[in-house]
């Protein structure tokens, strides 16, 4: 029995190691393909003008298909569990969850891909929309699984971004005011946006953007310019007028 237990433990550790390797391959979007290009996006999760997640609209079809595939794959596993039949997938226990592990979990009726941020608190990031969630007893009860290889092919959909060339006018110059966040959300929430991607400073898992939004009568709203006009942001680098001319060339769907 000791030998069987050691074998099981070894297999489980190898499986978790393979999962971490897959997570490393999916660690970030291929930012190089976004740089210096204009792409149509939506804001999927907003934290501040320096920290928000966007999704590329051109990727809607393939990620919607992924969501359906996950529902079919993991939903069938749960159905098998209810019937008491054998299933090739092993549900992860709380003790199996390690920081950095990529898992599939059902949240609000949807199967989503999550990265475990903190195993102790069960805090996770939904890698396809940028939202943060804390796994509950219900989530664990409904099943938490390692991501199957065929469902880990697509990189994280959500791209972590921050506005380029501006900073807040608060005393610290680091934290945005509630007014700045309010203005940003008013002109970006539930809208098709055009984003010009640039990389500033050292490469990391985020990218900087200059964003334009369509206003009334097909007018173009430059988010940077708007925040500066309301005295909640200042230009910190780059030629803001050149960037606006770049934005003027954007086409809206």
Secondary structure, 3 states (H helix, E strand, C coil): CHHHHHHHHHHHHHHHHHHHHHHHHCCCCCHHHCCCCEEEEEEEEEEECCEEEEEEHHHHHHHHHHHHHHHHHHHHHHHHHHHCCCCCCCCCCHHHCCCCCEEEEEECCEEEEEEEEECCCCEEEECCCCCEEECCHHHHHHCEEECCHHHCCCCCCCEEEEECCEEECCCCCCCCCHHHHHHHHHHHCCCCEEEEEECCCCCCCEEEEEEEEECHHHCEEEHHHHHHHCCCEEECCCCHHHHHHHHHCCCCC
